[in-house]
Amino acid sequence: MTQQNETASVVIVGGGVAGLTLGTFLLRSGIHCTILEKHSREHVENRQRAGSLDASGVRTLRQWGIEEVVEEISTGDSADPGMPLLVDGQKRLWKMDGHGEDEADSAFCPQQVLVRNLIKLFLRDGGDLRFESEDISLEGVETDSPTVRYRAPDGSAKVISCDFIAGSDGYHGVSRTVIPEDVLKCDTHEFGYAWLTILAEVPADPLAVMAVHSRGFAAQITRGPNASRLYLQCPLTDSVGQWPDERIWAELETRFGAPPAVRGPIVSKQVVPLRGVVFSPMSHGRLYLVGDAAHLISPMSAEGMSLALHDAEALARAVVKHVDEGDSSLLKSYSDTCLDYIWERQAAAVWMTDTMHDSGDASYRGEFLRKVARANLETLTQQRTAAQS
Ligand SMILES: Cc1cc2nc3c(=O)[nH]c(=O)nc-3n(C[C@H](O)[C@H](O)[C@H](O)COP(=O)(O)OP(=O)(O)OC[C@H]3O[C@@H](n4cnc5c(N)ncnc54)[C@H](O)[C@@H]3O)c2cc1C
């Protein structure tokens, strides 16, 4: 097997939202980077996951002049009174706080659409993105010239020497594993329940609706003109086999207090435990963790992509400062800077997840917390009748 040696300023492991935005920010700052992605282009462009990008994420893309990658199904509107929230079948309106920003900036944009557009933009800018890069291994991250080895699609072994490695290969990636166990700390919070997440070929009208009910939380969120993500809170022990299609539609009807506007084919189902996870530090030597490789946030807050963008921007600015000014202060503070923001967002996500779930099915956390969550729900919602909205 032949081996070819190359160089790059930054090797980015993983071509998801975090890796692609970091690559774009660096490329547009004149810094040579190579993105190594394990899967094929077709696979990553069709992988369905998130569906909304919060105001902070949209603003980051706008600041870098690449807001064109957000292909909105619809944005919020400053005149929009909020998202419908059905509490025991009664319609309320929930205005997300937008963490101090104008929430009108948030956008419904399926993650696979964002990823597809980021790939197109990066390649159009002349970026170096290598799909089907397998068996990636990181070496010498504690030295000044780390290397990344991988196997190219033609089977050849490749080595790239670089100044920095960005580990943006998601929660199950390999980058984080090179940080010694006695250095890397993991803080985890398990919420104690799961979401049955369902992809169905039905339009969502309105684009997002949530329900709090004594049988548990439920939601329907758009994923395109003829696609929706449906969510049903369920016990951690539930399996997909316990949820035939008929049971899903009946349960949605009960929790929403009315039949779903349209029923249609269900194309996938998955049971996802709700948890928050934070790894620290987010850097070790010349390796920097970005996005889900460093943290998971409850999907209730819909901020995973936005946190990935926050990390990507922080790392891009740090690398640019190092290269342009020989100043590595931002690289040194990268982990602390990101962790401060991540813990702020984790706190908000835990509050929102507890409020939306504890206020419904009391069997998980008891009647006392149900009443506390109901009181919190009052401060979140504006009581209006459907006729007024
Ligand atoms: C049910 C659910 C709903 C969600 N809803 C939302 C939402 O509405 N809004 C939101 O903002 N977030 C949401 N999220 C979270 C969001 O999907 C993630 O936070 C986001 O994908 C993180 O991006 P990333 O680039 O860090 O990681 P990923 O998207 O996981 O990308 C990592 C990339 O690295 C690649 N890779 C993995 N291993 C290797 C390897 N060894 N070598 C090379 N490449 C590798 C992968 O193929 C992938 O392309 C949701 C998550 C879930 C589970």
The ligand as a Gaussian input file, in Angstrom:
#p B3LYP/6-31G(d) Opt

LIG

0 1
 C      -33.914000      14.103000      17.656000
 C      -32.968000      15.266000      17.486000
 C      -33.484000      16.499000      17.117000
 C      -32.618000      17.593000      16.998000
 N      -33.145000      18.782000      16.640000
 C      -32.349000      19.859000      16.545000
 C      -32.874000      21.110000      16.134000
 O      -34.047000      21.261000      15.807000
 N      -32.016000      22.161000      16.074000
 C      -30.678000      22.021000      16.377000
 O      -29.953000      23.034000      16.328000
 N      -30.142000      20.836000      16.702000
 C      -30.942000      19.754000      16.805000
 N      -30.387000      18.540000      17.102000
 C      -28.932000      18.429000      17.321000
 C      -28.112000      18.498000      16.008000
 O      -28.562000      17.520000      15.084000
 C      -26.615000      18.286000      16.328000
 O      -26.263000      19.084000      17.440000
 C      -25.717000      18.652000      15.137000
 O      -25.821000      17.647000      14.146000
 C      -24.240000      18.749000      15.565000
 O      -23.419000      18.921000      14.430000
 P      -21.914000      18.363000      14.400000
 O      -21.362000      18.793000      13.104000
 O      -21.227000      18.745000      15.648000
 O      -22.043000      16.787000      14.460000
 P      -22.644000      15.787000      13.367000
 O      -23.811000      16.399000      12.682000
 O      -22.821000      14.489000      14.075000
 O      -21.492000      15.660000      12.282000
 C      -20.335000      14.894000      12.511000
 C      -19.756000      14.465000      11.166000
 O      -18.560000      13.713000      11.396000
 C      -18.585000      12.532000      10.617000
 N      -17.772000      11.518000      11.299000
 C      -18.104000      10.768000      12.371000
 N      -17.084000       9.975000      12.721000
 C      -16.091000      10.232000      11.850000
 C      -14.774000       9.738000      11.704000
 N      -14.291000       8.766000      12.504000
 N      -14.005000      10.224000      10.702000
 C      -14.486000      11.196000       9.884000
 N      -15.720000      11.708000       9.969000
 C      -16.519000      11.234000      10.951000
 C      -20.045000      12.159000      10.505000
 O      -20.306000      11.338000       9.374000
 C      -20.693000      13.545000      10.379000
 O      -20.760000      13.983000       9.049000
 C      -31.227000      17.428000      17.235000
 C      -30.710000      16.175000      17.567000
 C      -31.569000      15.106000      17.709000
 C      -30.992000      13.767000      18.085000

